[in-house]
Amino acid sequence: MSSATGVMLGAVAPVLVTAAIGFIWIRSGRHFDGATVTPLVAEIGTPVLIISTLSKTHVTAEAFAATALATIIALAVFALLGLAILRLGGLSLRTYLPSLAFPNAGNLGLPLALYAFGQEGLGYGIVFFAICSIAQFTIGQAIAAGTADFRAILRMPLIYAVALGIVLSVSEVTLPAWIANTLSVLAGIAVPLMLLMLGASLARLRVAALGRALMLSLLRIAMGVLVAVAVTTLLGMTGTARAVFILQSAMPVAVYCYLFAERWKTEPEEVAGLVVVSTLVSIVTIPVLLDLLLAR
C-alpha cells in the first residue's frame, strides 16, 4: 500500500465509521437528541475548535486572506452556475439553489481536512467553513425563506471565534497551558458529534426523485472540483491550502440545506434526497479525490 493510499484510508475510515455509528444508532430505534446536540456543536464545540486550532496553527495573514477570498469567489461562482442551470432546467431556485451553492464543509469537510492534512489542513478548512457558514446562514437561508435577516450574522459565535483565532494565529501568541488544554478538551467534542449528527440526519431522510437527485448530486461535486481548481490556479494557491480548498469545495450537499428546506417548506423531501444521494456519491468520489491530492 502506497503512503498516499494509507493516508487516504486513514482520513476516510474515521469519517465513515463515526457517521455510520450515528446512522445505525437511529436505525436501531434509539433516540438521538439533535435539539441538544446541535447547539452544543454550533455554539460551543465548533467555536472552541476554531480558536484552539488556529491558536496552534501559525499561518500568515496573507494565507488566511487568500483562502477567504478564494472561498468567497467559489461560493459566488457556485451560486451563479447553479442559478443558470436551474433556470435552464425549470427547477425551483428556493428548493435547489442552496444545495448546489453550499458544500458540507463542516461535519464532513473539517474531519477530512484534519485526518488527511493534519492541523495545518484543519486550519485552512476552518477558514473555508467559516466563510461558507456565514454565507449559508444569511444568503442561503434567505434564498430558502424568500426573505433576508442579515442581523443573524451578529448572533453567530463562529464569527467572533474566527476573528480571535486569526489574531492568535497571526500573532503567534502562546496560550497558557491551562487555557490551551481546556480549549483542546472542549474542541474535542466538535468533530465526533458533527459526524454522529451527519449519520443520524441521513438515517432520518428519505430519497425523493432519485434520478434528479443523482444528476444534481453529481453536478454539485463536479462543479466543486472544477471551480476550485480554476480559483486556486487563478489565485496561485499551492500546497496544503490548495488541496484543502479543493477538498472542501467538492463536498456533498450540506445537511443544513435540508433543515432550511424543512423550516421554510421548500420541498424538503427533494432536498433530503439530494443530501442522501450526494453523500452516498461522495463515498466514491472523496477517496479518488484524496488520492489525487495526496499524490501531488
Backbone torsions as a table, in degrees:
resi	resn	phi	psi	omega
1	MET	NA	129.5	179.7
2	SER	-69.9	159.9	179.7
3	SER	-63.7	-36.5	178.9
4	ALA	-64.0	-41.5	179.2
5	THR	-65.4	-39.8	178.5
6	GLY	-62.0	-43.7	178.1
7	VAL	-65.5	-40.0	-180.0
8	MET	-62.1	-45.7	178.1
9	LEU	-65.0	-38.0	178.5
10	GLY	-65.2	-26.7	178.7
11	ALA	-82.9	-40.5	-173.6
12	VAL	-80.3	-40.3	-173.8
13	ALA	-59.0	-48.3	179.4
14	PRO	-60.2	-36.0	-179.8
15	VAL	-66.3	-49.9	-177.5
16	LEU	-66.1	-42.7	-177.5
17	VAL	-65.3	-45.3	-178.2
18	THR	-67.3	-42.5	176.9
19	ALA	-63.7	-36.8	179.1
20	ALA	-64.0	-36.0	177.4
21	ILE	-61.4	-44.3	176.9
22	GLY	-62.5	-40.0	179.5
23	PHE	-63.9	-50.0	-178.1
24	ILE	-66.0	-35.2	179.1
25	TRP	-56.8	-46.2	-179.6
26	ILE	-71.7	-44.0	-177.3
27	ARG	-66.2	-21.4	178.4
28	SER	-83.7	1.4	176.3
29	GLY	92.2	8.9	-179.1
30	ARG	-88.5	162.0	-175.9
31	HIS	-94.3	137.2	174.0
32	PHE	-128.0	111.4	-172.0
33	ASP	-81.9	84.5	-179.8
34	GLY	-63.6	-29.4	-179.7
35	ALA	-64.2	-27.7	177.2
36	THR	-91.1	-42.5	-174.4
37	VAL	-68.6	-41.4	-176.4
38	THR	-58.6	-49.0	176.7
39	PRO	-63.0	-34.5	177.6
40	LEU	-60.0	-43.7	-179.5
41	VAL	-72.1	-45.7	-173.4
42	ALA	-73.8	-36.8	-171.5
43	GLU	-104.0	-17.7	179.6
44	ILE	-122.6	-60.8	-173.7
45	GLY	-58.7	-52.4	-176.5
46	THR	-68.2	-47.5	176.9
47	PRO	-58.2	-41.4	179.1
48	VAL	-68.1	-38.6	176.2
49	LEU	-59.1	-41.3	179.3
50	ILE	-62.3	-49.1	-178.7
51	ILE	-64.2	-45.9	-178.2
52	SER	-61.9	-45.6	-177.4
53	THR	-67.4	-47.8	-177.4
54	LEU	-68.2	-29.2	177.7
55	SER	-68.5	-22.5	179.4
56	LYS	-103.8	-2.9	-177.9
57	THR	-115.1	98.1	-175.6
58	HIS	-89.0	95.9	179.2
59	VAL	-118.7	146.5	-176.1
60	THR	-65.8	155.2	177.9
61	ALA	-61.0	-33.9	179.4
62	GLU	-63.2	-40.5	-179.6
63	ALA	-66.8	-41.4	177.1
64	PHE	-64.2	-43.3	-179.0
65	ALA	-63.1	-39.7	179.9
66	ALA	-63.7	-41.6	179.2
67	THR	-66.6	-41.9	178.8
68	ALA	-62.8	-44.6	179.2
69	LEU	-63.3	-43.8	179.1
70	ALA	-60.7	-40.0	179.8
71	THR	-64.6	-43.7	179.2
72	ILE	-61.5	-44.5	179.5
73	ILE	-63.0	-46.8	-177.9
74	ALA	-61.7	-45.1	-179.9
75	LEU	-62.3	-38.7	178.2
76	ALA	-64.7	-41.6	178.8
77	VAL	-67.5	-42.0	176.2
78	PHE	-54.8	-46.7	-177.2
79	ALA	-65.4	-42.7	-179.1
80	LEU	-67.4	-43.5	177.6
81	LEU	-64.9	-43.2	178.0
82	GLY	-60.6	-41.8	178.6
83	LEU	-59.3	-47.0	-178.7
84	ALA	-64.3	-44.5	-177.6
85	ILE	-66.9	-42.3	-179.8
86	LEU	-68.0	-36.7	176.3
87	ARG	-62.6	-44.7	-179.8
88	LEU	-64.5	-35.8	-178.5
89	GLY	-86.0	-4.3	179.9
90	GLY	68.1	29.5	-178.7
91	LEU	-101.0	154.7	-175.6
92	SER	-67.9	128.1	177.6
93	LEU	-68.8	-41.2	-178.8
94	ARG	-63.3	-32.4	-179.3
95	THR	-79.5	-48.1	-166.1
96	TYR	-105.3	-24.6	-173.7
97	LEU	-61.9	-44.4	177.6
98	PRO	-58.5	-34.9	-179.3
99	SER	-66.9	-34.8	178.6
100	LEU	-79.1	-30.2	-173.9
101	ALA	-83.9	-30.1	-169.8
102	PHE	-119.0	112.1	177.0
103	PRO	-78.9	163.0	179.2
104	ASN	-81.0	73.6	-175.1
105	ALA	-81.0	-8.6	-176.9
106	GLY	-95.0	-82.9	-172.2
107	ASN	-76.1	0.0	170.3
108	LEU	-121.0	-45.6	-177.1
109	GLY	-65.4	-43.6	-178.0
110	LEU	-64.5	-47.3	177.5
111	PRO	-59.6	-39.9	179.4
112	LEU	-64.9	-42.3	178.1
113	ALA	-61.1	-39.5	179.7
114	LEU	-67.8	-51.5	-173.9
115	TYR	-71.8	-28.7	-178.7
116	ALA	-89.2	-34.0	-171.2
117	PHE	-127.5	7.7	173.6
118	GLY	73.1	-163.5	-176.3
119	GLN	-61.7	-38.2	178.8
120	GLU	-63.1	-43.6	178.8
121	GLY	-63.0	-40.0	178.5
122	LEU	-63.5	-36.8	178.1
123	GLY	-60.3	-47.8	177.4
124	TYR	-66.2	-38.6	179.2
125	GLY	-61.5	-36.7	179.7
126	ILE	-66.9	-38.4	177.4
127	VAL	-60.9	-47.3	178.0
128	PHE	-59.6	-48.2	-178.0
129	PHE	-60.5	-41.1	-177.8
130	ALA	-64.0	-48.9	179.7
131	ILE	-62.7	-43.5	-179.5
132	CYS	-62.3	-41.9	-179.0
133	SER	-65.1	-43.0	178.4
134	ILE	-58.5	-47.0	-179.7
135	ALA	-66.1	-39.3	-177.4
136	GLN	-68.4	-40.0	-177.2
137	PHE	-80.1	-9.3	176.3
138	THR	-110.6	-72.5	-177.5
139	ILE	-67.0	-45.9	-178.0
140	GLY	-61.3	-45.2	179.3
141	GLN	-68.7	-33.3	178.2
142	ALA	-65.1	-37.2	177.8
143	ILE	-63.6	-47.1	-178.8
144	ALA	-66.1	-38.1	-176.4
145	ALA	-82.3	-24.3	-175.1
146	GLY	81.8	7.5	177.9
147	THR	-152.0	158.2	-173.6
148	ALA	-114.8	142.9	173.2
149	ASP	-136.8	80.6	-174.3
150	PHE	-76.1	-7.3	174.8
151	ARG	-68.1	-17.9	-179.8
152	ALA	-61.7	-25.6	-178.9
153	ILE	-61.7	-33.3	-178.3
154	LEU	-72.0	-15.5	-179.8
155	ARG	-96.9	6.4	-177.2
156	MET	-91.7	113.1	177.1
157	PRO	-57.6	-28.0	-179.1
158	LEU	-57.0	-37.5	-178.5
159	ILE	-60.8	-48.1	-176.9
160	TYR	-72.3	-31.8	176.9
161	ALA	-65.3	-41.6	178.5
162	VAL	-63.7	-45.2	-179.7
163	ALA	-60.0	-47.1	179.3
164	LEU	-65.4	-42.0	-179.2
165	GLY	-63.1	-41.1	179.1
166	ILE	-65.6	-40.5	177.0
167	VAL	-59.8	-45.1	179.8
168	LEU	-65.1	-39.9	-178.1
169	SER	-69.4	-48.6	-177.0
170	VAL	-67.3	-38.1	-178.6
171	SER	-80.8	-10.3	179.5
172	GLU	56.3	38.8	176.3
173	VAL	-74.3	135.8	175.8
174	THR	-97.1	117.6	-179.0
175	LEU	-73.5	149.4	173.4
176	PRO	-55.7	147.6	-174.3
177	ALA	-55.9	-40.6	-176.3
178	TRP	-67.7	-32.9	176.9
179	ILE	-72.2	-46.2	-179.5
180	ALA	-60.3	-42.8	-179.6
181	ASN	-67.0	-39.4	177.7
182	THR	-63.6	-43.7	177.6
183	LEU	-61.1	-41.1	-179.5
184	SER	-63.0	-41.5	179.9
185	VAL	-64.2	-48.3	-179.2
186	LEU	-67.2	-37.0	179.4
187	ALA	-65.0	-26.2	-177.6
188	GLY	-65.1	-16.8	180.0
189	ILE	-80.7	-19.3	-168.7
190	ALA	-68.2	-57.5	-173.3
191	VAL	-63.4	-49.9	178.4
192	PRO	-59.1	-42.6	-179.7
193	LEU	-67.0	-36.5	176.0
194	MET	-57.9	-45.6	-177.7
195	LEU	-70.4	-39.8	175.9
196	LEU	-62.5	-40.5	176.8
197	MET	-62.2	-41.3	179.5
198	LEU	-60.4	-49.1	179.6
199	GLY	-62.3	-43.2	179.5
200	ALA	-63.7	-40.4	179.3
201	SER	-64.3	-43.4	-179.4
202	LEU	-64.5	-33.9	-179.0
203	ALA	-66.6	-24.5	-177.0
204	ARG	-92.4	-14.2	-174.2
205	LEU	-87.2	154.2	176.6
206	ARG	-123.9	141.8	-177.0
207	VAL	-84.3	130.7	174.8
208	ALA	-120.0	146.5	176.9
209	ALA	49.3	68.5	-171.4
210	LEU	-57.2	-43.0	-177.5
211	GLY	-61.5	-47.1	179.4
212	ARG	-66.0	-39.2	178.9
213	ALA	-62.4	-41.3	179.6
214	LEU	-66.3	-43.3	-179.6
215	MET	-62.2	-47.0	-178.8
216	LEU	-71.5	-29.5	177.0
217	SER	-66.1	-45.6	177.7
218	LEU	-62.9	-37.5	178.4
219	LEU	-64.3	-45.4	179.4
220	ARG	-57.1	-45.6	-176.2
221	ILE	-75.4	-45.2	-179.6
222	ALA	-64.8	-42.9	177.4
223	MET	-60.7	-39.8	179.0
224	GLY	-60.2	-45.4	-179.6
225	VAL	-65.5	-50.1	-174.7
226	LEU	-64.6	-44.0	179.3
227	VAL	-65.5	-41.8	-179.1
228	ALA	-64.0	-41.7	177.8
229	VAL	-62.3	-43.0	179.8
230	ALA	-64.8	-43.8	-177.9
231	VAL	-67.2	-44.8	-179.6
232	THR	-65.7	-34.2	176.4
233	THR	-67.7	-43.8	-179.9
234	LEU	-61.0	-41.0	-176.6
235	LEU	-91.6	-1.1	178.1
236	GLY	70.4	28.9	179.0
237	MET	-76.6	140.8	-177.6
238	THR	-137.0	174.5	170.9
239	GLY	61.4	-142.7	-176.2
240	THR	-62.8	-39.2	-179.9
241	ALA	-58.6	-44.7	179.9
242	ARG	-66.2	-46.2	-176.9
243	ALA	-62.1	-45.5	-179.0
244	VAL	-67.3	-37.7	179.7
245	PHE	-63.0	-44.5	178.9
246	ILE	-64.6	-42.8	179.7
247	LEU	-60.2	-48.6	-179.3
248	GLN	-63.2	-39.1	-178.8
249	SER	-66.8	-25.9	-175.3
250	ALA	-94.0	11.8	178.9
251	MET	-70.4	157.5	177.1
252	PRO	-70.3	-175.1	-177.2
253	VAL	-63.6	135.3	-179.5
254	ALA	-67.3	139.0	179.8
255	VAL	-61.8	-31.6	-179.4
256	TYR	-61.6	-24.3	176.8
257	CYS	-61.0	-38.7	177.0
258	TYR	-67.3	-42.4	-179.4
259	LEU	-61.8	-40.0	177.9
260	PHE	-67.6	-40.6	179.3
261	ALA	-63.5	-38.6	178.3
262	GLU	-66.8	-40.9	-178.5
263	ARG	-66.1	-41.5	-174.0
264	TRP	-102.3	6.3	174.3
265	LYS	57.0	48.2	176.7
266	THR	-106.1	69.9	179.7
267	GLU	51.1	60.1	-175.9
268	PRO	-59.8	-29.2	179.4
269	GLU	-65.8	-33.2	176.9
270	GLU	-68.4	-44.1	179.6
271	VAL	-67.1	-36.9	176.4
272	ALA	-59.6	-41.6	177.3
273	GLY	-61.0	-39.9	178.1
274	LEU	-64.3	-42.7	179.7
275	VAL	-61.9	-48.4	-177.8
276	VAL	-64.8	-51.2	-175.3
277	VAL	-66.7	-43.1	-179.4
278	SER	-65.2	-34.9	177.6
279	THR	-68.2	-40.9	176.5
280	LEU	-63.9	-41.7	177.8
281	VAL	-62.2	-37.6	-177.5
282	SER	-67.5	-20.2	175.5
283	ILE	-61.3	-29.3	176.7
284	VAL	-88.5	-43.8	-172.7
285	THR	-74.9	-33.8	-177.2
286	ILE	-64.3	-48.0	177.1
287	PRO	-59.3	-39.9	178.8
288	VAL	-63.4	-46.9	-179.3
289	LEU	-64.0	-43.4	178.0
290	LEU	-61.9	-39.6	179.1
291	ASP	-60.9	-40.5	178.5
292	LEU	-68.6	-42.6	-178.3
293	LEU	-68.6	-39.5	-178.0
294	LEU	-76.5	-21.1	-179.4
295	ALA	-78.7	-13.4	-178.2
296	ARG	-79.1	NA	NA
